[in-house]
Amino acid sequence: MSPELSIRDEEFRLTLGGVKEARKFFGFLDANVRVIESVFEVDVSIEGDTIVVRRKGKEDLSLVERFLTELVDFLKEGAEPTPEDLRRMATSFRETQKVWWKDEETIFVTASHKPIRAKTPGQLQYVRAVRSSDITFCIGPAGTGKTYLAMAMACAALQRKEVGRIVLVRPAVEAGESLGYLPGDLKEKIEPYLRPLYDALYEMLSPERFQRYTERGVIEVAPLAYMRGRTLNDSFIVLDEAQNTTSEQMKMFLTRMGFGSKVVVTGDITQIDLPSGKRSGLIVVQEILRDIPGISFVYLTEKDVVRHHLVQKIILAYERFEANMARR
């Protein structure tokens, strides 16, 4: 049920219906309200059990009213968005006027009972593409949740017994001669490249459960070079940091796919670490496979960054700098 509203030219009032709803609406130390005020250029105050929203700039108050009405309904359903989540919701609604978060579903619940959901419209498109396609390529900047969401969907598919195992793959760019100079045995040499995948799996499954799965071969985390010559049936396969594959390595990886398997390939084509003269397989594959049914390409942008909001500004600043350098 929507909150009670009364609207005038310069303000509207919203009755939340209880202390619990008011606490969730305002957030810790009023952090949520400060986000709403900054995104929409309004002033939010409370009179008794009524929220008063007043115009400060040129914002259309009917737009703010719609957003807050939808937000209160979302909170009543049990959602607890963080201030950063709320900033993304408000910003995207201001630009598109779409209530995309109504369509989101919990992808997976971690070992600490934390629900994993899409946090932006782009992420929601990504999740839907993975569910509907056998092969999905997700390309976007750092912090957009490309790998994290893929691993959450892999864990969910394993939990639902849609697949029998998870295979997580990363290229080790220095897997040539220079790797031999690193201390330790082969496992110790390769582990730093795979550590981000281990960290995410520990959070999702707990270290103990992850250890059991790896010992039984239910979860495999391996460098890309280990994939040659294999066929992976009944598997959820994720290739991370795919911008650091060559075209030959990308072809080799994609042709490992067997029956009953799903493949997700993620990467950031602005951070390629290949030697000079080597073209990224993630760039080439877009030209080769774009029109094949069953294969999806999803592109995330700085608007889908789910880290600190300054990360969005950093990405944009670097894009402007690189564009200016290219014009010189």
Salt bridges, closest charged atoms under 4 A:
GLU10 OE1 - ARG55 NE 2.90
GLU11 OE2 - ARG8 NH2 1.86
GLU11 OE2 - ARG13 NE 3.23
GLU11 OE1 - ARG54 NE 3.14
GLU47 OE1 - ARG13 NH1 2.78
GLU47 OE2 - ARG54 NH2 3.41
GLU59 OE1 - ARG94 NE 2.73
GLU70 OE1 - LYS102 NZ 3.11
ASP85 OD1 - ARG88 NH2 2.45
ASP85 OD2 - LYS119 NZ 3.24
GLU95 OE1 - LYS303 NZ 3.32
ASP103 OD2 - ARG128 NH2 3.74
GLU105 OE1 - ARG131 NH1 3.73
GLU162 OE2 - ARG160 NE 2.69
GLU191 OE1 - LYS187 NZ 3.03
GLU191 OE2 - ARG195 NH2 2.38
ASP199 OD1 - ARG195 NH1 3.77
GLU203 OE2 - LYS114 NZ 3.31
GLU220 OE2 - ARG230 NH1 2.67
ASP240 OD2 - ARG170 NE 2.60
GLU241 OE2 - ARG170 NH2 3.41
GLU287 OE2 - ARG279 NH2 2.58
